């Protein structure tokens, strides 16, 4: 049992307090953390009305030969079990490393910014055979159960999961996250939630967000 627990939770939680105290002494880190949280709150506040705007406007339907070969199947439960499991493990294992945590939030905010710009510039309608995703948490808390189906290019689920795999400092978990990302990508296609191009572009945008967040950290914090 212990090896299994240590595989999923390899972080040394006894170092958490010391790590935070060490970084908190630096004024530059405190300012950086504050600005990052403000950015995150702004993104969270902006996303629901923007998604409602995207959902209300007409878009283009693509002829996707991959989706044409796949009979649609409802994979919502499997998709969200994987996504929330990966998110939970990521938070638990990164929370003890304040600099990594700040970088993670920055990368996610950049990713969401890129996604907002892409969705604005490329309005798409979902494939007609789509089976709507049923998110048991975000769907009920933010959208009151109303399905959002036009947040297409690029996939937020795949890009977020791939970003978490890039951020994860523990190699075995990193590989597990990448495998989970691949599974979610396949499940989204099976459910006809995204076009193939949405899935293919997502990891590249996640890497770009990760790279820019790393550059910001090196420039501002020096490590």
C-alpha atoms as one frame of an Amber mdcrd trajectory, in Angstrom:
protein
   0.000   0.000   0.000   2.788   2.440   0.902   4.540   2.225  -2.518   1.216
   3.017  -4.219   0.622   6.045  -1.992   4.178   7.288  -2.499   3.773   6.914
  -6.270   0.741   9.204  -6.410   1.856  11.517  -3.600   5.669  11.761  -3.820
   5.831  15.355  -2.531   7.634  15.848   0.774   4.912  17.658   2.703   7.220
  18.221   5.670   9.099  20.761   3.520   5.986  22.779   2.587   6.156  25.295
   5.407   9.904  25.816   5.030   9.612  26.304   1.268   6.863  28.891   1.617
   8.688  30.739   4.406  11.830  30.867   2.302  10.075  32.341  -0.745   7.779
  34.620   1.249  10.789  36.520   2.550  11.385  37.890  -0.938   9.309  40.950
  -1.783   9.643  40.211  -5.488   8.006  36.812  -5.001   5.125  38.274  -2.974
   4.394  40.886  -5.649   4.698  38.262  -8.361   2.262  35.977  -6.534  -0.236
  38.812  -6.015  -0.168  39.869  -9.672  -0.531  36.244 -10.752  -3.600  35.754
  -8.546  -5.147  38.973  -9.884  -4.591  37.665 -13.422  -6.215  34.351 -12.480
  -9.262  36.011 -10.897  -9.675  38.254 -13.958  -9.594  35.227 -16.273 -12.090
  33.304 -14.113 -14.439  36.303 -14.092 -14.132  36.867 -17.854 -14.608  33.294
 -19.053 -18.343  32.688 -18.289 -19.672  35.782 -20.146 -17.220  35.180 -22.984
 -18.344  31.563 -23.342 -21.960  32.742 -23.403 -21.002  35.167 -26.196 -19.288
  32.367 -28.134 -22.264  30.076 -27.628 -24.705  32.673 -28.979 -22.940  33.544
 -32.238 -23.011  31.458 -35.439 -19.933  29.490 -36.435 -18.515  27.206 -39.093
 -19.054  23.445 -39.169 -15.945  21.594 -40.315 -15.951  18.404 -42.330 -13.808
  16.208 -40.083 -12.954  12.864 -41.680 -11.854  11.398 -38.325 -15.205  12.145
 -36.684 -16.963  10.830 -39.773 -15.394   7.424 -39.086 -16.258   7.379 -35.358
 -19.789   6.609 -34.158 -20.449   9.002 -31.222 -20.374   7.592 -27.695 -20.982
   9.294 -24.360 -17.636   9.286 -22.512 -18.405  12.150 -20.104 -17.921  10.150
 -16.911 -14.536   8.751 -17.984 -13.388  12.159 -19.229 -14.131  14.017 -16.011
 -12.904  11.259 -13.715  -9.523  11.474 -15.459  -9.461  15.275 -15.579 -10.337
  15.884 -11.936  -8.057  13.097 -10.755  -5.117  14.672 -12.601  -5.990  18.161
 -11.318  -6.232  16.921  -7.724  -2.897  15.101  -7.911  -1.284  18.153  -9.503
  -2.448  20.527  -6.770  -1.400  18.197  -3.967   2.061  17.585  -5.423   2.838
  21.173  -6.469   1.449  23.069  -3.477   4.686  22.544  -1.540   6.759  24.308
  -4.196   5.643  27.962  -4.280   7.723  28.983  -7.308   6.434  26.013  -9.316
   2.887  26.759  -8.170   3.102  30.385  -9.322   4.559  29.265 -12.644   1.711
  26.768 -13.021  -0.948  29.425 -12.443   0.777  31.793 -14.871   0.988  29.117
 -17.544  -2.683  28.280 -17.091  -3.684  31.960 -17.333  -1.629  32.338 -20.511
  -3.222  29.192 -21.898  -6.710  30.539 -21.211  -5.772  33.880 -22.777  -4.566
  32.144 -25.944  -7.731  30.059 -25.989  -9.978  33.111 -25.661  -8.173  34.823
 -28.551  -8.365  31.708 -30.743 -12.060  31.171 -30.047 -12.795  34.819 -30.810
 -10.917  34.717 -34.115 -12.222  31.318 -35.234 -15.954  30.862 -34.518 -16.933
  27.220 -34.902 -20.129  25.246 -34.483 -19.859  21.705 -33.135 -20.356  18.646
 -35.282 -24.070  17.831 -35.535 -23.632  14.405 -33.946 -22.032  15.867 -30.791
 -22.973  14.351 -27.439 -22.788  17.202 -24.940 -20.292  16.890 -22.119 -21.860
  16.666 -18.674 -19.419  18.310 -16.264 -20.642  17.485 -12.726 -18.763  20.413
 -11.139 -18.072  23.358 -13.470 -21.234  22.806 -15.487 -23.462  23.104 -12.443
 -21.545  25.764 -10.515 -20.881  28.247 -13.351 -23.268  27.429 -16.179 -26.221
  26.075 -14.141 -26.222  22.933 -16.248 -26.429  24.772 -19.593 -24.115  22.946
 -22.039 -21.382  25.025 -23.696 -20.542  23.380 -27.009 -18.851  26.093 -29.103
 -15.681  26.509 -27.025 -13.887  24.483 -29.647 -10.565  25.754 -30.969  -8.526
  24.673 -29.198  -9.440  21.987 -26.638  -9.262  23.321 -23.094  -9.415  19.864
 -21.556  -6.525  18.424 -23.570  -4.356  21.556 -23.315  -4.877  21.838 -19.552
  -4.034  18.199 -18.926  -0.950  18.361 -21.134   0.122  21.545 -19.329  -0.192
  19.737 -15.991   1.979  16.916 -17.321   4.651  19.456 -18.328   4.529  21.121
 -14.908   4.587  17.917 -12.844   8.142  17.608 -11.415   7.888  13.851 -10.664
   8.652  11.812 -13.771   6.433   8.734 -13.148   3.414  10.977 -12.560   4.381
  13.105 -15.568   4.149  10.031 -17.803   0.840   9.006 -16.206  -0.548  12.478
 -16.885   0.537  12.275 -20.515  -1.192   8.911 -20.870  -4.321  10.358 -19.252
  -4.160  13.306 -21.679  -4.054  10.924 -24.634  -7.042   9.006 -23.278  -9.072
  12.187 -22.762  -8.202  13.317 -26.301  -9.492  10.018 -27.695 -12.626  10.139
 -25.540 -13.416  13.702 -26.691 -13.188  12.583 -30.303 -15.367   9.561 -29.585
 -17.978  11.884 -28.100 -17.633  14.281 -31.077 -17.094  17.139 -28.622 -14.096
  18.522 -30.540 -12.777  18.502 -34.062  -9.493  16.713 -34.660  -7.667  20.015
 -35.224  -8.818  21.223 -31.775  -7.126  18.213 -30.215  -3.925  18.368 -32.269
  -3.260  22.064 -31.624  -3.971  21.872 -27.868  -0.628  20.353 -26.707   1.358
  22.896 -28.728  -0.514  25.778 -27.105   0.055  24.200 -23.689   3.789  23.971
 -24.390   3.878  27.605 -25.559   2.141  28.740 -22.362   4.554  26.673 -20.261
   7.563  28.085 -22.127   6.427  31.704 -21.716   5.682  31.180 -18.029   9.198
  29.806 -17.601  10.627  32.879 -19.339   8.606  35.173 -17.077   9.874  33.382
 -13.987  13.486  33.556 -15.126  13.186  37.244 -16.037  11.320  38.445 -12.937
  12.413  36.066 -10.194  15.764  35.017 -11.607  15.158  31.296 -10.982
